Amino acid sequence: MSIPGEHVDFRGDASVRAYLDNDVVSGFRKRDLKPEDLAAMTRLKELADEGRISLVVSAIHDDEAAPLPEQYRKEQQEILAIFARVEFADDHRFYGMNLIDLGTRGYIANPLVEDDPIAQQLRKIGLERRDAHHVMLAIRRECDVFVTCDVRTILKYRPTVEAAFPIRLRRPSELLRDYNPKENRNARDR
């Protein structure tokens, strides 16, 4: 596991697996990411197409697209289709119901639910439930990097999350820089 904030060189490592947060996928579709992150996502997608990196999404993205107007939902589904998918896992486990029969007065039903320990710890760190679910899936599916532009609700917890779990939180531009510093250095020198 890397030290939080440490430069990690992924040069040419085709085994790098990066989970894309919904804000990155949506921003890539709408072309409204910051210029450096949009350029990085374009290059990361090229690297994925070449088999040099793996970019993945999950069924949580579909849930987030569901409330969009039809035109945008279709566009979002089309962009999601270009990325590989990781297997979905709930952020909780349902064990059943505890039923108390009150006779003619009815029943009391209590669900028996346990939160996934990783998701629970991420929420304790401060991530919102949906963000914690995305990051939990990335961790459970052994992704190396969680790619997001969400500074306000995810990246501000980067040091704590990276100290607690074997994952790095990066903006697209940071992942590209870390993935291939030589390629980026040559582009800057031109």
Sequence and secondary structure as in RCSB ss.txt:
>XXXX:A:sequence
MSIPGEHVDFRGDASVRAYLDNDVVSGFRKRDLKPEDLAAMTRLKELADEGRISLVVSAIHDDEAAPLPEQYRKE
QQEILAIFARVEFADDHRFYGMNLIDLGTRGYIANPLVEDDPIAQQLRKIGLERRDAHHVMLAIRRECDVFVTCD
VRTILKYRPTVEAAFPIRLRRPSELLRDYNPKENRNARDR
>XXXX:A:secstr
   TT     TT TT EEEE HHHHHHHHHT S HHHHHHHHHHHHHHHTTSSEEEE HHHHHHHTTS HHHHHH
HHHHHTTSEE     SEEEEEEEEEE GGG EEEEEEEEE HHHHHHHHHT  HHHHHHHHHHHHTT SEEE   
TTTTGGGHHHHHHHSS EEE HHHHHHHH HHHHHHHHH 
